Amino acid sequence: MENHEVTELLARWGGGDRDVIDRLLPMVYSELHRMAAGYLRRERVDHTLQPTALINEAYLRLVGSNNVSWESRAHFFGIAARVMRRILVDHARQHQADKRGADFQKVPIDAANEPGSKLEDVNLVALDAALSRLAELDPEQSKLVELRYFAGLTIEEAAEAMSLSVATARRRWTSAKAWLRREMSRK
């Protein structure tokens, strides 16, 4: 995918040219699918939402957005990660309501299969609430978690998207995970 061309199409879309949306989808679809598939691999086995359905819902919400000034390809995928987060949290809430009080679905907090990292099961709705609290304290750490956990970006990709050094992104990722674990263990 040509980053420059995607950025140019996003700028035209943000400027009101909705005709570029049909050209943009094929250019971003594979990345959106990778994000969705990566996330859904960590979901419960009986999850009813499939990557294609998640992409379609996210894309419809993105296309329905008005007056969005897309800064770059990375900005688009950051927003897409946030939209997917909202869809998945809404889906988790609905699933919990359908089960009438049963446990929320459990998902691993570590997006990356880094050597030595322990995958932990967490409540997706509780993670969303904790991530919102983290955003109030440190918006950059919150954004990093969204990119890593919900968008499935590697630490290097997330660092690039946020214009951070990889070392800084690693430190913030470690700090954010520790804060989220501590915050979520209080509930």
C-alpha positions in Angstrom: 0.0 0.0 0.0 1.4 3.4 -1.0 1.3 5.5 2.2 1.5 8.7 0.3 -1.5 7.9 -1.9 -3.6 6.8 1.1 -2.7 10.0 2.9 -3.7 12.0 -0.1 -7.0 10.2 -0.5 -7.7 10.7 3.2 -7.0 14.4 2.9 -9.3 14.7 0.0 -12.0 12.8 1.9 -11.5 15.1 4.9 -11.9 18.0 2.5 -15.3 16.8 1.5 -14.5 14.7 -1.6 -16.6 11.6 -0.7 -16.0 10.1 -4.1 -12.5 8.9 -3.0 -14.0 6.5 -0.4 -14.5 3.8 -3.0 -10.8 4.1 -4.1 -9.6 4.1 -0.5 -11.3 0.9 0.8 -9.3 -1.5 -1.3 -6.1 0.3 -0.2 -6.9 0.0 3.5 -9.0 -3.2 3.6 -6.1 -5.7 4.1 -4.7 -3.6 7.0 -8.2 -3.3 8.6 -8.7 -7.1 8.2 -5.3 -7.8 9.8 -6.3 -5.6 12.7 -9.7 -7.2 13.1 -8.4 -10.8 12.7 -5.6 -10.1 15.2 -8.0 -8.9 17.8 -10.7 -11.5 17.3 -8.0 -14.3 17.6 -7.8 -13.3 21.3 -11.6 -13.4 21.8 -13.6 -16.3 23.2 -13.9 -19.3 20.9 -17.7 -18.9 20.5 -17.5 -15.3 19.6 -20.1 -14.5 17.0 -18.4 -11.5 15.4 -16.2 -12.3 12.5 -13.3 -10.1 11.2 -15.3 -9.2 8.0 -18.3 -8.1 10.0 -16.1 -6.0 12.4 -14.4 -4.4 9.4 -17.7 -3.6 7.7 -19.3 -2.1 10.8 -16.1 0.0 11.5 -15.9 1.1 7.9 -19.6 2.1 7.8 -19.1 4.2 11.0 -15.9 5.8 9.6 -17.6 6.6 6.2 -20.5 8.0 8.2 -18.2 10.4 10.0 -18.6 14.0 8.8 -16.0 16.7 9.0 -13.1 14.5 10.0 -9.8 16.0 9.1 -7.6 12.9 8.5 -4.0 13.9 9.3 -2.3 10.7 7.9 -2.6 7.0 7.3 -1.6 6.4 10.9 -4.3 8.8 12.1 -6.9 6.9 10.1 -5.8 3.5 11.6 -5.8 5.0 15.1 -9.4 6.2 14.6 -10.3 2.8 13.1 -8.8 1.1 16.2 -11.0 3.4 18.4 -14.1 2.5 16.4 -13.3 -1.2 16.5 -12.9 -0.8 20.3 -16.3 0.8 20.6 -17.9 -2.0 18.5 -16.2 -4.8 20.4 -17.1 -3.3 23.8 -20.7 -2.8 22.7 -20.7 -6.4 21.5 -19.3 -7.6 24.9 -22.0 -5.6 26.8 -24.7 -7.1 24.6 -23.3 -10.6 25.1 -23.3 -10.1 28.8 -26.8 -8.7 28.8 -27.9 -11.7 26.7 -26.5 -14.0 29.3 -28.3 -12.1 32.1 -25.6 -11.5 34.5 -23.1 -14.1 33.5 -19.4 -13.2 33.4 -18.2 -10.7 30.8 -16.0 -12.2 28.1 -12.4 -12.5 28.9 -9.6 -11.4 26.6 -5.8 -11.2 26.9 -4.4 -7.7 27.7 -1.1 -8.3 25.9 -1.6 -7.7 22.2 1.9 -8.9 21.4 3.2 -12.3 21.9 6.4 -10.9 23.3 8.9 -13.4 24.8 8.3 -13.8 28.5 5.1 -11.8 28.5 2.3 -13.4 30.4 -1.1 -13.3 28.8 -3.8 -12.4 31.2 -7.5 -12.7 30.9 -9.3 -9.4 31.4 -12.9 -8.2 31.3 -13.2 -6.3 28.1 -15.8 -3.8 29.5 -13.6 -3.2 32.6 -10.6 -2.7 30.3 -12.5 -0.1 28.3 -13.5 1.8 31.5 -9.9 1.6 32.8 -8.5 2.7 29.4 -10.9 5.7 29.5 -9.5 6.6 33.0 -6.0 6.2 31.7 -6.8 8.6 28.8 -7.7 11.3 31.4 -4.3 10.9 33.1 -2.1 10.1 30.1 -3.7 10.3 26.6 -0.5 9.1 24.9 -0.4 5.9 26.9 -4.1 5.3 26.3 -3.5 5.8 22.5 -0.6 3.4 22.6 -2.7 0.8 24.3 -5.5 1.3 21.7 -3.0 0.9 18.8 -1.3 -2.2 20.4 -4.4 -3.9 21.8 -7.3 -2.9 19.6 -5.4 -2.3 16.3 -2.9 -5.1 16.8 0.1 -2.9 15.8 3.5 -4.0 16.8 5.5 -1.8 19.2 7.5 -0.6 16.2 4.3 0.3 14.2 2.7 2.0 17.1 5.9 4.0 17.8 5.9 5.1 14.2 2.2 6.0 14.2 2.7 8.1 17.3 6.1 9.6 16.2 7.9 8.1 19.2 11.1 6.2 19.5 10.7 2.4 19.9 12.4 2.6 23.3 10.0 5.3 24.5 7.0 3.3 23.1 8.2 0.2 25.0 8.6 2.1 28.3 5.1 3.6 27.9 3.6 0.2 26.9 5.1 -1.4 30.0 3.9 1.4 32.2 0.4 1.4 30.7 0.0 -2.3 31.1 1.1 -2.1 34.7 -1.3 0.8 35.4 -4.2 -1.0 33.7 -3.5 -4.3 35.7 -3.4 -2.4 38.9 -6.5 -0.3 38.1 -8.5 -3.4 37.0 -7.5 -5.5 40.0 -9.2 -2.9 42.3 -12.6 -3.9 41.0 
